[in-house]
Amino acid sequence: MQKTDKECYKGNASVSIQNGVGPFTILWSTGSSSVSINNLAIGAYSVNIKDAALKDTTISFNIDSIPCPVGISNFFTPNDDGYNDLWFISNTNFFPNFELFVFNKWGQTVLHQFDIYFPWNGTSIGLPIPDGTYYYVFYFDKNNKNKILKGDVNILR
């Protein structure tokens, strides 16, 4: 049996039958009788496999939650050439209460976003900011600032 825990999306599980006398009967705890099941929420599941000789096996398993990874690029080139002009952060939609700050080397905030992420074009108050290294703090939940990502992003024009 193979399973995939829930990471961003729902989990799934499948069985591969190696021995026994066919045909086989498969019955998942969800009621499905196919070789694989998808869209599984976090929780406990089982599958019962029975062969034509009435030998059966039951496998129990859990679908666990794996934190959805947030992908933060460490550079971008906002020079309007159509390539890499925006700073993207992936999977923010899985954290609807996020909060993001970007600071310059003097600790001044040059970007502040929350709840909905909009790709950044390297401007602050509508003006392009200088090339260089900027520092970000990404809070997964603005109401619980214990879980964060910190790092730097370089602007190259």
N, C-alpha and C positions, 0 to 999 in steps of 0.2 A: 504494500500500500504506500502511496505517496500523498503528502498533503502540503499545502502552502498556507501559512498563517495569513491573517488579515494584515496587509500593509497598504494603507491608503484606500484600497478597494476591498471587496469581500474576499474571503478565503475560498479554497477549493480542495478537493480530494479525489483520488482515483485509485483503482485497484488493477493489478496485473496478475492474472492467474497462471501459475507455473506448472502445477500438477493437478491430478484429479481426473475424473471421468466426466466428459461433457455430455450433454449440455449443462451449463451452470445457471444457478439462480442467484441473483444479487439483490439484496434488499438493504437500503440505507435507512437509518433512523428518520430521515426526512420523508420516507415513503417512495423515493426514487428507486428504480430498478436498472439504471444504466451503469456503465463502467465508471463514470465520473460524475461528480456533482460540483456545482459552482454557486457563487453568490452566498457563501456561508458566513453568517454573523459569528461573532465570538461566542464560544460555548462548547459543550460536549456533544459528540456524535458517535455513531457506530455503524458498522456494515457487517451484514451476515452473508456468507457465501456458502452455497450448498451445491454439491455435484450430483450427478445422476445416481451414484451409489449411496446417496443420502448422507454422505460425510459432510459436516459443516464446520465452519470457522466463523467466529465473531471477533472483530477487531474494534476496539474502542479508542477514540482519540479526541483531542481538544484542538479547537482553532483558537489560537492566542492572538493577542494584539501586538503588533510590532510598530513602534513609532514610525510615522510616515516621515521620510527624510526630506528636509528642506535643502534644496540645492542653491548655493549662492556662488556666483561667479566672482573671481578675484580681480578681474579687470574688464574694461570696455573702452572703446575708442569712439567717442561721440564727435566725429568730424564730418558727419553728413555724407559719407561715401556709400551709404547703404549696407555696410558690413559692420556688425558688432557695435552699432551706434547707441544701443540701449543696454542698461544693466538689468538683467533678469534674475529673479528669484523664483525657483520652481516650488510647486506644491503649497503655496501660501493659502490656497483655497481650502485646504484641510485644517487650517487654523484661523477660523473666522474672527477671533479676538486678538490677532497678532498686533504687535506694535514694533515699528522699525525706526531707528535713529541712525543717521550718518553724520559724523563729525569731521571737521578739518583738524589740522595738527595743533590748533590752539584750543580745541574743545568746543568750538562753536558749531551749532547744529546747522547743517546744510540741506538735510532732508529729514522729514518726519512723515511717516505714513502709518495708518492703522486700518484694520478690518478688511480693506480691499487693496491689493497691491497693483500699482501702476508702474510699468517699467520706467526706470529713471533715465533721463537724457543728459545728465551731468550739469544741470542748471540749479541755481538756487535763487529764489525770488525772481525767476524769469531770465537770469543772466548766466552765461556759461561760467563755470568755476574753473580755476587753473588746473593744469595737469598736476598730478601728484598722487600721494597716498592718502586715503580717507579711511576712517574707522567706523565700523557699523556695530550696532547691538540690535539683535533680533530677539524680541520676547515672544514666545509661543502663545502666551496669554497675557494681555496687558493688565489683567486683574490679579495675576499670580506671577510675579516677576522672578520666580525661582528657576525656571527653565529657560535658558537663553543660549544663543549662538553669538559669538563675538569674532571679529576678524577685520581684515582690511580689504579695500578695493582700490585698485589703481586706475586712474583716468589717464589715458594716453591719446593724444590728438595727432 
